[in-house]
Amino acid sequence: MTGRLVVVGGGQAAFALVAKLRALKDARPITIVSAEATPPYQRPPLSKKYLLGEADLGRLHFRSESWYPEHEVELRLSTEVTSIDRAAKTVKLGDGSTLSYDVLALATGAAPRRLPAEIGGDLDGVYTVRDYLDADRLGTEMSEGRRALIVGGGYIGLEAAAVARGRGLEVTVIEMADRILQRVASPATATILKAIHIARGVDIREKTGLVRLIGEDGRVTGAELSDGFVLPADIVIVGIGVAPNDRLAREAGLEVANGIVVDEHARTSDPSIFAMGDCAVLPFEGNRVRLESVQNAVDQAEAAAAVIAGGTEPYAPRPWFWSDQYDVKLQIAGFCMGYDDTLVRPGQREGSVSVWYFRQGRFIAVDAVNDAKAYVVGKKLLEQGRTPERTALEDPATDLKTLTL
Ligand SMILES: Cc1cc2nc3c(=O)[nH]c(=O)nc-3n(C[C@H](O)[C@H](O)[C@H](O)COP(=O)(O)OP(=O)(O)OC[C@H]3O[C@@H](n4cnc5c(N)ncnc54)[C@H](O)[C@@H]3O)c2cc1C
C-alpha cells in the first residue's frame, strides 16, 4: 500500500505502528493526530508506579518528542479527529481543517465507563484512570488517612487499591459480582489476590453494588451500598471497565460491534482503513474479541505495519498480561476465555503460586503469582501448542521446565 498514512490516536498502538513502519524502512509520509498534549506514553504505570509517585511522565514516554521529526513523523498533539470522509479520503480535525490520507489507522483506544451523574458520578472527588492527567489529579488527593472507595474489583481497581494503601489511605473495594476479577480470572486467582489485599488491610466487599454516591457542596462524601450500608469516602475511584472509542468508525459506516471490526490483517471493512489496539475487535480462536492489553496493542499494530508495508502475514494473537499489586507480580500467559477447569500449583518460593486453565482438556492460560518460572513455562507451552500432563503439573516435585520441548 502506498501513500500518506494518517494515524488517529497517539497511544501504545499508534507508536508501535509507526515505529515498526520506520524499522521496516517504510518512508511514506506519516502524521499522528493525538488528542493528548504529550507524545505517546505507557499507560500501565498510571495505576502503579506513576500513581505511587515513583515514576515521572518523562519515564513513561516511548520516545522523546524529537524522535518524531527525526523519523519524519509529523506529531500533531492536542488535536482531535472529529470525522472521517471515506469517499474523499480525508479526516476532519477539531479546528475544522482536513487532512488527506491514502491509508488510515484508527488507534483510538478505549474510554473508562463512568458512573451516571444521577447517582453522583459527576461529583468532585470521583475519578477514573485512563491518562496521565487523571493520575495526576488523583495522585494529589491520595494523602494519608483519607478514605478511598474503589468501585469495581477488576485489575485497575485492585491496582488503585494497592497504591492507595501504599500511600496510607483507608481503602474499601466494592464489587457487584459474586467475586472480584469475575470477568477476567478464575475463582482460584481471585481468592489469592483477595487474601493479599485483605492482609494489607483493604476492606473487600463482594456482591455489593453501589446505589449512589452521596455529596455535599458538589463534593463526594460517601456512598450508599446495595446492602443498605452507608460508607464515608473522601475519594472514589471507578474501575468498571472501558468502552472502545469506535464512534468515528461507526459514523463513517465501518462495521462496528462493541469495537471496530477488523480481520486478521487489522483491516476494517474499508480496505484502506486499519484499526488496532483497544478500539478493535479481532478474530481469535473462532470468536470476535477485544484484547485490552499492551501485548495486543503492540503486536496487532506491528502486524498492521507489516501489511501496510506490503506483507501478507496474518496476526495470530499470543496474549500475555501483567498486574502489579504491592510487591506481588501477577503474570498471565494465554487467554482464559471459556475455561472449564483449573489447577492450582504452589510455587517454589513462599507466596508463589500459579493457576493453570484448561478448556476441554486443552491448556489455554496460566496466571502466575510471584512465579516467573510458571509464567515462562506456561507461555512456552502455549507457543508450542502443548498441554502438560495433569499428573506432572500436580506433582510438586516436577521441574516445570521439563514440560516444554
Ligand atoms: C491505568 C491503566 C493500567 C493498565 N495496566 C495494564 C497492564 O498492567 N498490562 C497491560 O497489558 N495493559 C494495561 N493497560 C491497558 C493498556 O494500556 C492498553 O491496552 C493500551 O494502552 C492500548 O493501546 P491503544 O493504543 O489501543 O490505546 P491508548 O493507549 O488508550 O491510546 C489511544 C489514544 O487515542 C487518542 N484518541 C482517541 N480518540 C481520538 C481522536 N478522535 N482523535 C485523536 N486522538 C484520539 C487518545 O487520547 C489516546 O491518546 C492499562 C491501561 C490503563 C488505563
PDBQT file of the ligand as one rigid body, heavy atoms in Angstrom, charges set to zero:
ROOT
HETATM    1  C1  LIG A 501      -4.375   2.636  34.253  1.00  0.00    +0.000 C 
HETATM    2  C2  LIG A 501      -4.127   1.556  33.252  1.00  0.00    +0.000 A 
HETATM    3  C3  LIG A 501      -3.356   0.443  33.585  1.00  0.00    +0.000 A 
HETATM    4  C4  LIG A 501      -3.118  -0.564  32.660  1.00  0.00    +0.000 A 
HETATM    5  N1  LIG A 501      -2.343  -1.626  33.017  1.00  0.00    +0.000 NA
HETATM    6  C5  LIG A 501      -2.034  -2.566  32.082  1.00  0.00    +0.000 A 
HETATM    7  C6  LIG A 501      -1.157  -3.648  32.394  1.00  0.00    +0.000 A 
HETATM    8  O1  LIG A 501      -0.680  -3.772  33.521  1.00  0.00    +0.000 OA
HETATM    9  N2  LIG A 501      -0.848  -4.537  31.423  1.00  0.00    +0.000 N 
HETATM   10  C7  LIG A 501      -1.354  -4.429  30.149  1.00  0.00    +0.000 A 
HETATM   11  O2  LIG A 501      -1.053  -5.248  29.281  1.00  0.00    +0.000 OA
HETATM   12  N3  LIG A 501      -2.216  -3.418  29.829  1.00  0.00    +0.000 NA
HETATM   13  C8  LIG A 501      -2.546  -2.493  30.754  1.00  0.00    +0.000 A 
HETATM   14  N4  LIG A 501      -3.384  -1.456  30.433  1.00  0.00    +0.000 N 
HETATM   15  C9  LIG A 501      -4.008  -1.445  29.095  1.00  0.00    +0.000 C 
HETATM   16  C10 LIG A 501      -3.096  -0.834  28.031  1.00  0.00    +0.000 C 
HETATM   17  O3  LIG A 501      -2.521   0.352  28.496  1.00  0.00    +0.000 OA
HETATM   18  C11 LIG A 501      -3.943  -0.597  26.800  1.00  0.00    +0.000 C 
HETATM   19  O4  LIG A 501      -4.400  -1.853  26.340  1.00  0.00    +0.000 OA
HETATM   20  C12 LIG A 501      -3.154   0.113  25.700  1.00  0.00    +0.000 C 
HETATM   21  O5  LIG A 501      -2.769   1.396  26.103  1.00  0.00    +0.000 OA
HETATM   22  C13 LIG A 501      -3.990   0.184  24.442  1.00  0.00    +0.000 C 
HETATM   23  O6  LIG A 501      -3.316   0.953  23.492  1.00  0.00    +0.000 OA
HETATM   24  P1  LIG A 501      -4.143   1.782  22.404  1.00  0.00    +0.000 P 
HETATM   25  O7  LIG A 501      -3.112   2.485  21.563  1.00  0.00    +0.000 OA
HETATM   26  O8  LIG A 501      -5.137   0.912  21.764  1.00  0.00    +0.000 OA
HETATM   27  O9  LIG A 501      -4.964   2.856  23.242  1.00  0.00    +0.000 OA
HETATM   28  P2  LIG A 501      -4.434   4.053  24.122  1.00  0.00    +0.000 P 
HETATM   29  O10 LIG A 501      -3.070   3.779  24.630  1.00  0.00    +0.000 OA
HETATM   30  O11 LIG A 501      -5.507   4.361  25.084  1.00  0.00    +0.000 OA
HETATM   31  O12 LIG A 501      -4.310   5.266  23.095  1.00  0.00    +0.000 OA
HETATM   32  C14 LIG A 501      -5.423   5.824  22.446  1.00  0.00    +0.000 C 
HETATM   33  C15 LIG A 501      -5.117   7.264  22.129  1.00  0.00    +0.000 C 
HETATM   34  O13 LIG A 501      -6.034   7.754  21.172  1.00  0.00    +0.000 OA
HETATM   35  C16 LIG A 501      -6.393   9.076  21.493  1.00  0.00    +0.000 C 
HETATM   36  N5  LIG A 501      -7.643   9.386  20.779  1.00  0.00    +0.000 N 
HETATM   37  C17 LIG A 501      -8.842   8.785  20.950  1.00  0.00    +0.000 A 
HETATM   38  N6  LIG A 501      -9.755   9.305  20.096  1.00  0.00    +0.000 NA
HETATM   39  C18 LIG A 501      -9.095  10.246  19.376  1.00  0.00    +0.000 A 
HETATM   40  C19 LIG A 501      -9.491  11.128  18.321  1.00  0.00    +0.000 A 
HETATM   41  N7  LIG A 501     -10.737  11.139  17.836  1.00  0.00    +0.000 N 
HETATM   42  N8  LIG A 501      -8.578  11.987  17.817  1.00  0.00    +0.000 NA
HETATM   43  C20 LIG A 501      -7.289  11.986  18.288  1.00  0.00    +0.000 A 
HETATM   44  N9  LIG A 501      -6.876  11.164  19.279  1.00  0.00    +0.000 NA
HETATM   45  C21 LIG A 501      -7.757  10.303  19.806  1.00  0.00    +0.000 A 
HETATM   46  C22 LIG A 501      -6.482   9.030  22.999  1.00  0.00    +0.000 C 
HETATM   47  O14 LIG A 501      -6.440  10.321  23.551  1.00  0.00    +0.000 OA
HETATM   48  C23 LIG A 501      -5.241   8.202  23.325  1.00  0.00    +0.000 C 
HETATM   49  O15 LIG A 501      -4.108   9.019  23.373  1.00  0.00    +0.000 OA
HETATM   50  C24 LIG A 501      -3.656  -0.444  31.349  1.00  0.00    +0.000 A 
HETATM   51  C25 LIG A 501      -4.443   0.658  30.999  1.00  0.00    +0.000 A 
HETATM   52  C26 LIG A 501      -4.674   1.662  31.935  1.00  0.00    +0.000 A 
HETATM   53  C27 LIG A 501      -5.515   2.849  31.557  1.00  0.00    +0.000 C 
ENDROOT
TORSDOF 0
